[in-house]
Amino acid sequence: MPQLQKFQDFAEQVLRAKHDFGSHVFKVALTNVAPAATNTVLVDITQVSGGAYTAGGYVLDGVTLTEAGGTAKVVITDEVITAAGGSIGPFRWAVVYNDSSSGKPLVGFADRGDSITLLDGEAVTLDFDPAAGVLTLA
């Protein structure tokens, strides 16, 4: 999966303490409509609907924040999404957002490059780069 592109509002929201990568719950929502960099909250995203997809998406199980030498890095472990009880999609973009903050502010999105539909029992891995991390602040 390509690098996460941050939403423009994310930078301000970090400085306003809307995101705590040490304790908040972050999720990934799926969409087949290109997100705009100016989107700010989850309701701005047209999520896929029906089938085995539940509105709001999936909890990202492994979100960690580390710091070394004055550079902070957020790493997200790969997330496997499996269609169970129906299909999911089509979708092309994965949108990361903060489920713990009011309004569910957006963090960033990644473009798979093409739309896919998962049939019942099929899976896809959202491959977040563990070496580079998804966000860094130096």
C-alpha positions as CSV (number, residue, x, y, z in Angstrom):
1,M,0.0,0.0,0.0
2,P,1.4,3.5,-0.8
3,Q,2.4,6.0,1.8
4,L,-0.3,7.5,3.9
5,Q,-1.2,11.1,2.7
6,K,-2.3,13.2,5.6
7,F,-5.4,15.4,5.5
8,Q,-4.6,19.1,5.7
9,D,-6.5,19.6,8.9
10,F,-4.5,16.9,10.7
11,A,-1.6,19.2,11.4
12,E,-3.7,21.7,13.2
13,Q,-5.6,19.0,15.1
14,V,-2.4,17.5,16.4
15,L,-1.4,20.8,17.8
16,R,-4.8,21.2,19.4
17,A,-4.3,17.8,21.2
18,K,-7.1,16.0,19.2
19,H,-4.9,13.0,18.6
20,D,-3.1,10.9,21.2
21,F,-1.2,8.1,19.5
22,G,-0.4,6.5,22.8
23,S,-4.0,6.0,24.0
24,H,-6.7,6.7,21.4
25,V,-8.4,4.2,19.2
26,F,-7.6,4.6,15.5
27,K,-9.7,2.9,12.7
28,V,-9.5,2.5,9.0
29,A,-12.6,3.1,6.8
30,L,-12.9,2.0,3.2
31,T,-14.2,4.1,0.3
32,N,-14.4,4.0,-3.4
33,V,-14.7,7.8,-3.6
34,A,-11.5,9.7,-3.7
35,P,-11.0,11.6,-0.4
36,A,-10.2,15.3,-0.6
37,A,-7.2,16.5,1.3
38,T,-9.5,19.2,2.8
39,N,-11.8,16.6,4.4
40,T,-11.7,16.9,8.2
41,V,-14.0,14.3,9.9
42,L,-15.3,10.8,9.1
43,V,-18.7,12.0,7.9
44,D,-16.9,13.7,5.0
45,I,-16.0,10.2,3.7
46,T,-18.4,8.2,1.6
47,Q,-17.8,4.7,3.0
48,V,-18.6,1.5,1.2
49,S,-21.9,0.1,2.3
50,G,-23.7,-3.2,2.5
51,G,-22.3,-6.7,2.5
52,A,-19.9,-7.6,5.2
53,Y,-18.6,-4.0,5.8
54,T,-19.7,-2.2,8.9
55,A,-19.9,1.6,8.8
56,G,-16.9,3.0,10.7
57,G,-14.5,0.3,9.4
58,Y,-12.0,-1.6,11.4
59,V,-9.9,-1.0,14.5
60,L,-6.2,-0.7,13.8
61,D,-4.8,-3.2,16.3
62,G,-1.2,-2.0,16.4
63,V,-0.7,1.7,16.5
64,T,2.5,2.7,18.3
65,L,4.4,5.9,18.9
66,T,8.1,5.9,19.4
67,E,10.7,8.7,19.7
68,A,14.5,8.6,19.1
69,G,16.9,11.5,18.8
70,G,14.1,14.0,18.6
71,T,12.1,12.3,15.9
72,A,8.7,10.8,16.7
73,K,7.3,8.1,14.5
74,V,3.9,6.5,14.3
75,V,3.9,2.9,13.2
76,I,0.7,0.9,12.3
77,T,1.0,-2.9,11.9
78,D,-0.5,-4.4,8.8
79,E,-4.3,-4.9,8.9
80,V,-5.9,-7.9,7.3
81,I,-9.5,-7.3,6.2
82,T,-11.5,-10.4,5.5
83,A,-15.0,-10.4,3.9
84,A,-17.2,-12.7,6.1
85,G,-20.9,-13.1,5.6
86,G,-20.9,-11.2,2.3
87,S,-18.7,-9.1,0.0
88,I,-16.9,-5.8,0.8
89,G,-16.6,-3.2,-1.9
90,P,-15.7,-2.1,-4.3
91,F,-13.1,0.1,-2.5
92,R,-9.9,1.8,-3.5
93,W,-8.9,4.1,-0.6
94,A,-8.2,3.3,3.1
95,V,-8.9,6.2,5.4
96,V,-7.3,6.4,8.9
97,Y,-9.2,8.3,11.5
98,N,-9.3,8.8,15.3
99,D,-12.3,7.0,16.7
100,S,-11.7,8.4,20.3
101,S,-11.9,12.1,19.5
102,S,-15.2,13.9,19.1
103,G,-16.2,14.3,15.5
104,K,-13.9,11.4,14.5
105,P,-11.1,13.6,13.0
106,L,-9.3,12.3,10.0
107,V,-5.6,11.4,9.9
108,G,-4.7,10.4,6.4
109,F,-5.5,8.1,3.5
110,A,-3.8,5.7,1.1
111,D,-4.7,4.9,-2.5
112,R,-4.5,1.2,-3.5
113,G,-4.3,2.3,-7.1
114,D,-7.3,0.4,-8.3
115,S,-10.7,-0.6,-6.9
116,I,-11.3,-4.1,-5.6
117,T,-14.2,-6.1,-4.2
118,L,-13.6,-8.8,-1.7
119,L,-15.9,-11.8,-2.1
120,D,-17.1,-13.7,1.0
121,G,-14.0,-15.4,2.5
122,E,-11.4,-13.3,0.5
123,A,-8.9,-11.1,2.3
124,V,-6.7,-8.1,1.6
125,T,-3.8,-6.8,3.7
126,L,-3.4,-3.1,4.3
127,D,0.4,-2.9,4.3
128,F,1.5,0.0,6.4
129,D,5.3,0.6,6.1
130,P,6.8,-0.4,9.5
131,A,10.3,0.9,8.7
132,A,9.3,4.4,7.7
133,G,6.2,4.6,9.8
134,V,3.0,6.3,8.6
135,L,3.8,9.7,10.2
136,T,7.0,11.3,11.5
137,L,7.7,14.5,13.3
138,A,11.2,15.8,13.6
